[in-house]
Every structure is written in C-alpha cells, then in structure tokens.
Amino acid sequence: MRLRRDLLLFGVLAAAALAGGWWLLSHRPGGAVEAWQRAAEARAGKTVAAPAEAFRAKLCDSGACVLVEAGGLAFLFGAGEGASASMQAHGLMRTDVDLVLIPDLDLESVAGLPGVARAARQAGRAETLKVNGPDGLVAIVDGANLLASSDQAVRLAVGLDGLDEGMAGRVVFDSGVVAIRVFRSADGRGRAYRVDFDDKSLVLAGCRAGAETIQAAIRGGKSAAAILSSGSTVLAPGTQRCPDVAEVLKAAVQGKLSATLIVPDSAKEAIEAWRELIGASPEAGARLGEGGMELDLTGEKPVVRD
C-alpha cells in the first residue's frame, strides 16, 4: 500500500514539474513572442484552398501584388518589394499558386520574386513556380532563383505566351474552366491580363500597360471588373511611367466596368488627395485600392471589401 502511495505521489510531483516547466518557458521574457511567431509560421505554411465557385482578388500592401482566386485556382499578379511579407501579413501566402503574372520588368513589379520563391519553398511548396511576363523575364527569373536559393533546385521558371490571337490577346493559362489572356502594350514593355471565369472577367493592368492596352483587355470580357495601376501628374509632376489617373478612369468608363480599384503608383502617402482625384469622375464608379482590400466577383454583382 505504501509503495502504491509513493508511486502516486511521484506521479503528482512529476506532473507538477512538467506544468511548472511549461509555464516558465512560455512566460519567460520573449516566450510569448516566440510562441506567437511559431503559431504565425504554422498558419503561413497552411494553404487554405478557395471554394471552387469563388472568384476574388485581394490586394497586398502598397500595390506590391494581388492574389487572384478563381475556380479553386490561385494566381499572383505582380511581385513588388515586400510581396511575400505582405502576403503573410494578410493571410494570402499559398503554396499552390498556379502562375505568377508580371505586368512589366520594373523593380516595382519584380523585386519581390526571390522572397516569394523563398517563402513558398519554406511553406512546403515542392513544384516549380511558373512566371509569365514581358520579354527579358528569363534573366530576371534566373537572378531571382540565384538570390532565393543556394542549391541547384529551380523554384521559378518562365511560362511562355500562347499564340497571338490578334484583338483577343494571347492565352497564357487555360484549365478548361479558368482562362487568362495577356494584352501587350505597343512597345512590348507593359502588360494587362484578363482572368475569365464563370462568364465574368477580371482585368489586371500594371503601370506600363497604358490606357489603350487596358481597353483592349476589357474588350471581349464579360461583366468585367478591374484593378488598374495609375500615376498622377497633379500629385507628382514630371514624367510618369504609369498612365495618368484621368486616362485610367476614362478607360474604365468606356469599358463599362462593373467595379474598379485604382492602385496609385506615385504619392501613395497622399491618400485623401487620391480619393479626391478618383471621386472627381463618379461615372467611373472607381475606388482607391489599398492593401488588404478585396474585390469579390463571386456573386451577381462585384463587392469591394476593405
């Protein structure tokens, strides 16, 4: 009997020691921060697939990128500096991205490619991540692979354009349910992409695309909405690589877009001034696009969520 009581007492003391040790570890200076970081890393490594019927686009911070989910697939538009950190902050990091769409080869669109490749690998992605973009992308992708990894495994590869279909653009992706077409600017430096799914279209245009390229991408789309980059000669005088906001808003009106988000390229800190510029053309029905904002095309009418 005494032996049994001794064993019971030993078990109670061991349990108390373990509990006390756990408390000390979790409550030591920095312990809570480390626990939060581990939990955040675990969340970032888990891919939550979008519902098959979903069609939505979520903006990263400062226009660094846009995550598009359509028909259960995922696409990343743009990979600016800090794209991977912004995706993780907004819960957008996914390991199953089907294609990265690069609108131009400016640093604002490609500086984050190494980080995206590294984050995807750390989150558990094993497959090569394909990237589509303008001529000259091969050198950018090679450099990103070199920066992202010290081993010989290729984590990024160039996805080629399809055949030229004239005014219908070029097909760069087609699952049979979701199709993506690219429309190139006259000088070949900029691109606008159109994602088609469920008789709806989403146009994504970078700064080098220009108003004419935006209009070409909208043409042929069904119930089209758009996320468009813009500059402003009013807020940032001088030569702008982005089309002026007045040109972008005019293209939105002419294309009869059902919803439009304008992502500013210059003077981003002047948020209220940008809202005023966009609000000066109410017929465009456009809103200022900011980090974390979502454009949802799933229902009958597009919905913008802050």
N, C-alpha and C positions, 0 to 999 in steps of 0.2 A: 504494500500500500504506500509505504514511504517512498519507494522508488518511483511509483506512478505519479505521486505528488511532485517529486523532484523533476521528473520529465515535463510535467505540465508547467511548472514554474519556469523551467528553462525555455519552453516554447513561448511563454508570455514575454519573457525578457528579450528573446531574440526578435520577436515581432515589434516590440517597443524600440529596440535598437535600429531596426530597419526603418521604421517610421520616422524616428528622430533623425537618422542619417539623411533620409529623403528630404525632410523639412529643412535641414541645414544646407543641403546642396541647392535646393530650389529657392531658399531665401537668403543665400549669401549675396554679397554685393555683386551685381551683374547677373545673378542667376535668373531673375525674371526676364531680363532682356534676352539672354541666351535661349531660354525656353520659348520665348515669342519668336525668335529668329528661326529656331528649329521647326516650329509649327508653320511659319510662313514658307520655309523652304519645302516642307512637305506638301503644303497647299499648292505651291507653284509647280511642283512636279506632277500633280494630278491633272489629267486632261478630262474636262467635262464636255462631252460632245453636245453640240446644239441639237435640238429636236429637228427631225427630218423636214418638217414643214417651215422651220424658221428661216427668215431672210432679213438679216440685220447687219449694221455696220457700227463699230464702236471706235471712237477717236482716242488715240494716245495723247499724251501731253504735248503741247506746243506743235501740233501737227506732225510729230515725228513719224507716225504711222497710223493706219486704220486696219482693224481686224474685221474682215467680212465673213459672215457665216451664212451659207445658203445650201439648202438641201442636205444638211448634215456634213457638208464640207467646210473647210476653212481656208481663207486666203489673206495674206498680209500685203497691204498696199503701202509702199514706202518703208524705208528703214533708216530714218534720220538718227542723229546722235542721241543716245539715251533711250532708244526704242525698246530695248529689252527690259530696262529698269522700269520704264513707263508701263509696259505690258504687265509686268509682275505687280506693279502698284495698283493697277486697275483690274487685276484678276484675268488678264487676257492671254497670259502665256499658255500656249498649247504645243503639244508635241506632234500633233497630226496636221500641221499646216500643209496644204496640198501644193501651193505655189506662192512665191513672193513676187509681187508686181512692182517694178521700179519705174517711175514716171520719167526720170532723167538721171544723168550721172553727176549732178551737183552733190557736194558734200551733204547738203540738207536732206538728200534722199538716200544716200548710201553709207554715211559714216557709221551707222549702227549695225551694218551687216555682220561684222565679226562678233559683236555682242549677241546678236540674235542667234547666230550659229552656235556660239558657246553655251548660251542659256538653254537652247533646245537640246543640245547634247547632254548637259548636266541634268536636265529634266527627264532624260531617258530616251530621247529620240535616237534611233539607230539608222534610219533610212536617210539617203542623201536628200537635201532640201533644194528643190529646183527654184531658180530665179529667172524671171523674164524681164528684159529691159532693152534699151537702145543699143545700137552698135557701139562697141567698145566695152561692153559689160564683162567680157571674158577676163580682161586684165583686172577689173575691179573684183570679180569673184575670186580669182587666183590670189590677189592680195588679201582678201578677207579670210580665205582659208589659211593663209600663212600666219595671219595675226591671231586667228581663233584657236589654232591648234599647233602643237609642236610635233605631232605624229604625222604619218602619211595618209591618214584616213581623210577622204574628201567629204566634207559636210555640206558644201554648197556646189551646185552645178548649174550651168546655163540651160534654160529651157528655150527652145527656138520658136520663132513665129511660124504660123501656118502659111498657106498660100494666100497671096494677095487677092481679095475678092472685091477690089475697087471700093465703091462707096460703102460697102458692108464691112470694110476693115479686114483684119486677119484674125483667124481663130487661134488663140494660144492655149485654150483649155476647153475640153468638151467631155463631160461624163455621160452624156446622153440625157441628163436632167439639168445640169448646170453648165452653161457655156460662157466663156469670157472672150471678148473680142478687143483688139487693140487698134487704136487710130493714131497715126503718127503725124506730127507736125510737118510742115513743108520742108523745114531744114533738117528733119530727122532727129533733132535733139530732144524733143519733148513727146510725151505720150498721154493719151486718155484711154482708160479701159472701161468697158461696159460689161457688167455681170448680168446675165439673163437667167431668170429662174421663175417658174410658175407664172408666166405671162406678165412678169414685171421686170424692170431693169434698174440697175444702179450704175451711174456714171461716176468714175473717179478720175479727176484730172489734176496733174501736177502743174507747177508754175511754167514750165516750158511748153505746155500744150498749146496755149493760145485760144482765143475765142472761137476761131474757125474750126479748130480740132474738137473743141467741146461740142459745138453744134453738130459736127459730123458724127460724134459718138452718140448724141441724143437721137439723131435721126435714125429711125428703124427700131428704136426701143419702144417697149410697151409699158405704159403707166410709169414713166421714168422719174426717178429721183436722183439727186446728185450731191457729191461732196467735192467742192471745187476750191483750188488754191487761188489766192488773189494778192496783188500788191496794191499800193495806193500812192499816186503821185502827189496827193494832197498831204498825206501824213509823212511821206518820205520822198521829198523831191529828188529828181535825178532819174537816171536810167534804172528801170525796174526789170528784173528777169521775169516776174510774174505779169500777166495781163492786169490792167487796172481794174479795180472793183466795178467801175461803171460798165466796162466791156463784159465782165463776167455776169453781172446782173442782167444785162441786155440779152446775153445768150440764154440765160435761164428763162427769161420771158418768152423769147422766140421759140424755145424748145418746149414751152408749156410744162415745165417740170412740176410734179406734184408736191415736191419738197426739196429744199436746197439748203445745204450748210456751206458757208463760206469760211475757209480757213485762211487767216491772214499770214502773209509771209514777212511783212515788214511792220515795224512799230507795233509789235504784239502787245506791248505793255499798255498801249492806248486803247483799252477795251471799250470804254464808253464812246470814244471817237469812232471806232469801227462800227459799233452798233448804230450810231447816228448815220454813218455813210450808207450802211445796208438798209436802214429804215427809210432812207430818202427815196427808195424805189419799192414801195409797198406792193406794187403789182407783181414783183418777182416772188413774193412770199418766202423770202430767204431769211435765214437766221445766222448769227455768228457761231461758227463751230469751235468749241473749246474742248480741252482734254476731259475724257470721261463721258462725253456726250454720246448718245446712241440714236441712230436713225433706223427705225424698225419698219420694214416693208411687209411684214408678215400678214397683216390684216388687209381689209379692203382699202383703207387709206393709210399712208405713211404716218408714223407717230415719232416725234422727236422727244427724247427724254434727256434731262440734264444729269 
